């Protein structure tokens, strides 16, 4: 895993998700496409597909990708609405089934980057079972006494920072850039695991630190969950080729990095790690 300087010309254009008929559509970008697959960069705030829980939304990654590539696409995994990054679709139900099998058998390697509260110095693995999170509306008839299920996350700190601005009761504020690789795929696993480690992901309004989120938002003038699906590694279900699809950090990460004293950087993840 390497970190190096990057010029402005290498940065992708940031995209936000908006609601309302008069708003501009968010920008999605194709990262890889062949006759069987298409992978896009999903911006933060964009839902993967239609949901009755978000009736006012008019833009969805699945429909936008279909319109962009000119054929129906099938989702094989999902990213939470506030999470950006690599999102993979299949172009047929059979290829989708094979990819879903890879995800179910934990044969797909997913690598994320996150900004978290506090400094971190040791790479480790968290094996901490999680109980299924239920939605108050969609799951109102589900059993709230569900079992805990295995949840494993590998994490590696990349950079640490301390800035001389008070947040909460501390005289300064500390942050870390962390690489996260979930071995399992529980709902909000990364957000819940980092909160368990007392290093919540910045901008997480569900499991994070509200006071820290407010300070970060007001200090840096950016409001989002600082979590991106950086790379996806899997076996192509048709060609059997080893695939590694990655994306660049959105432009809004760079002023944050500069404000934390890291300058203009780009993070390159080594697929062998």
RAGIFEN-V761897 format. One record per backbone hydrogen bond with DSSP energy under -1.0 kcal/mol. CO is the residue of the C=O (numbers start at 1). NH is the residue of the N-H. If there is no record, write none. Layout:
# RAGIFEN-V761897
co nh
CO NH
CO NH
This chain:
# RAGIFEN-V761897
co nh
2 268
4 266
7 10
8 11
20 23
29 41
32 39
36 91
37 34
38 89
39 31
39 32
40 87
41 29
42 85
43 46
47 61
48 62
51 54
54 57
60 64
61 65
62 66
63 67
64 68
65 69
66 70
74 90
80 83
81 45
84 229
85 42
87 40
88 76
89 38
90 74
92 96
93 97
94 98
95 99
96 100
97 101
98 102
99 103
100 104
101 105
102 107
103 106
109 233
111 230
111 231
112 180
113 228
114 178
115 202
116 176
124 155
126 153
130 149
135 139
137 140
139 142
149 130
151 128
152 183
152 184
153 126
154 181
155 124
156 179
159 177
161 175
163 165
163 173
167 170
170 167
173 163
174 118
175 161
176 116
177 158
177 159
178 114
179 156
180 112
181 154
186 189
188 192
189 193
190 194
191 195
192 196
193 197
194 199
195 198
200 117
201 204
202 226
204 208
209 213
210 214
211 215
212 216
213 217
214 218
215 219
216 220
217 221
225 227
226 115
227 84
228 113
228 230
229 86
230 247
231 111
232 245
233 109
234 243
236 240
241 236
243 234
245 232
250 253
251 254
253 257
254 258
255 259
256 260
257 262
258 261
266 4
268 2
270 273
